[in-house]
Amino acid sequence: MTTPLGPTRILIADDQEDVRSGFRLILGSQPDMTVVGEAADGLTAVDLARTLRPDLVLADIRMPGLDGLELTRRLAGPGVPDPMRVLVVTTFDHDDYVRTALHDGACGFLLKRSGPGLLIEGVRAAMAGDILISPQITVRLLQTLAPAPAAPTTLSPLTAREGEIARLVAEGLTNAEIGEKLFISAGTAKTHIANVQAKLKVRNRVGIAAWAWENGLAGPVPRE
């Protein structure tokens, strides 16, 4: 996978025309992104991806012909000679879907209800080599992986405000929700999160949430 010199070229694969239209408007409004193709089913999406060679494929899970998981495996999975970036954006957040998609090379897993801001952030994260997962999924995955928060064993490298940010990330809040909670802008929240990632030497929200969990800053939250 190479980093594009110009705007990120995106292929949208979703069986709902209104969803494709919405994604096209959101992504097309960004100066560093352009939509180069659309597909209403998985087989067409794979063919278009191999023909157009986009920088990123946005893929729904449930599509006719070929679902998003198989699409991900064919385009980004182990053994693919020239893998592409595939970002899964779906309504369905089953744990098995998330694990399978990430195992087969997906560069992120977002829920459609997470909103346009996270979609744009997910595309940019994927192009930077990072993995972005919707906050709601992050929380649930941690609850299945970690039996209980542990007492902190070392001094925290974070300031009090950064510790608060880490706790809210672990609780599944988006940048906008963190900003609202702390009376700061979503942009300021994003900057704090980037600083926390750098201090903790983690790549994404999952790493922040795992650290918060392990250090007793966050505990189980009710499932939706």
N, C-alpha and C positions, 0 to 999 in steps of 0.2 A: 504494500500500500504506500502510495506516494502522497506528499503534501502538494495540493494544487497551487499554482502561481496566481491564478485569478480567483474569482468567486467560486465557492463550493458548488459543484454540480450535483443536483439531487434528483433521484427518481422516487416517485411516490407510488406505493403499492397498497391499495385499499379498495375493497369492493363497493364502498359507498361513495357515490359521486359528490355528495355534499361535503363529506370529510376531505376528499381529495381537493375540492375547491377551496375549502377553508385553509388547509395546509399550504396550498399554493399561494394564497393571499398573504398568509403569515410569513412564509419563508421568502416570497418574492419581494416583500417590503424591506428586507435586509440587504444592505449594499454588498455584503460579502457572500450572498447566497443566490442561486438561480435554479429553478426547476426545469429540468431538461426532458422529463418524460413522466407519464402516468400509466398505471396498469390497474385493471379492475379484478385481475385474478393472478394467482401465483405463477402459473406457467408463463403467461405473457410477461410478467415482471422479470423472471429469470432470463427470458430471451432478450428483453430490452436491456437488461443490465449487462449482458454479455456483448450486446451490439453497441450500446451507447458508452459503456465503461464510465458510469457516473462516479463521483467521489464518494457518494453515500446513497444507500437505499433505505428509505423509510418503509417499514413493512408491518402491516397488520398481522394478527395471529390467524384469525379465521377468514379464509378467502376460498373461493371456488377453485377447483383444479389442483391447487397445491397450497398448503397452509404456510403461514409465516415461519414456522419452526423448520420445516423442510427447505423452504427458500433460504433461510439463514444457513443451514447446513451445506446447501449446494454452492452458495456464494462465498461463505466465510468460514466454513467448517474445517476441521482437521484434514489435512491432505489436499486441500484445494491449492493448486499450483500458484495462482495469482489471486489471493483472497481480496474481497471488497469489504468495505465498512457497511454493516447492516445495523440500523437502529430500529428496534421494535417499538412501535407505538400502538397501543391496543386498549380495548375496554376490559379485557380479561386479565386478571392479575393472579391467577393460580400459581402457587409456589412451583409446581412442576414445570409450568411454562417458563417461568423466570430462570430456573436452574438449567433447563434444557437449552434455552436460547443463549445464555451466557456460556455454557459449556461448548456450544457449537459456533462460537465466535462472534456473537452479537456484541456491539460496542455500546450497548445501553438498553434499558427497558423502561419505557415511560407509559404512563396511563394517559389516555386522551383527556380525562377530566383534570389533569394537572395544569392545563392552561397553556397559552401561547408562549409565555415567558420561559417555561421549563423546556418546551419544545426547541426553542431557539438555543437555549443553553445546552441542551442535549446534543444538538448538531455541532456546536462549536467544541464541546468537550470531546466528541468522537473524533473530530478532525485534529484535535490536539493530542490524541492518543489516550484519552481518559475514558472512563466508563461512568455514565450517569444513570442512576436508578431512581425512580419516583420515590419521594420520601416515605409514602405510605408503605411501599414494598420493603424499603430498608428496615423499617421498624419491625415488620412481621418476620422477615428473614432472621434478624438478630434474635427475636424471641424463640425461634426454632433452633438456633445455633448455640445460644448461651443460656444455661439453666438459671443463672442468677448473677446480679452484679457483684463484683468483688470489692473489697476495701482497697483504696489506692495504696500502692506499694512504693511509689516514688513521688517526689515533689512535682506538682503540675508545672509544665512549661508555659501554661496559659495564664493570661490576666483574668481577673474576676469576670470582666465582660466577655472575654473569649470563652471562658468556662460556661457561661450562661448560653452563649451561642451554640457551643457543642451540645449542651443538654437539650436545647430546642431542636437541633438537627436530629438528635437521637429520638426525639418524640415525634418526628415525622413532619415537622413544619416546613413549608416552602420558604423561600427568601421573602416573599411578600408577607407571609404570616409572621415570620420572625420580626420583620420590620414593624409590623403593626403592634406586636406584643411588646417590643422594646422602644417604640416611638422613634424609630429611625426609618430611613428610606430603604427600599428593597435593594438598591445599589450599594448602600452602606453595609447592609447585611451580607451581601455577596462578597464585599471586600473583606469583612471580618472572617467569613468562611474560608476565603483564600489564604488569609494569614494563619488561621487555625490549621489548615491543611499543611502549610509550609512548616509550622512549628512541630506538628505531630509526625511529619514526614509520611503522610498518607496521600492517596491519589484522589479520593472522592468522599462523598457524604457517608458511604458505607464505612470507610476507615474512621471518620470522625465519630460516627455513631458507635462503632465497636469500641473505640477508646473510651468514650463517655460511659458506655455500659460497663467495661472492665474496671473503670476507676470509680464506680459508684455514683456517677453524676446522674444516671438515668436508670429507671427500672421499668418493669412491664407496664404497658399502657393497654387500655381496653381495645379489643379487636373490633373492627367495623362490622 
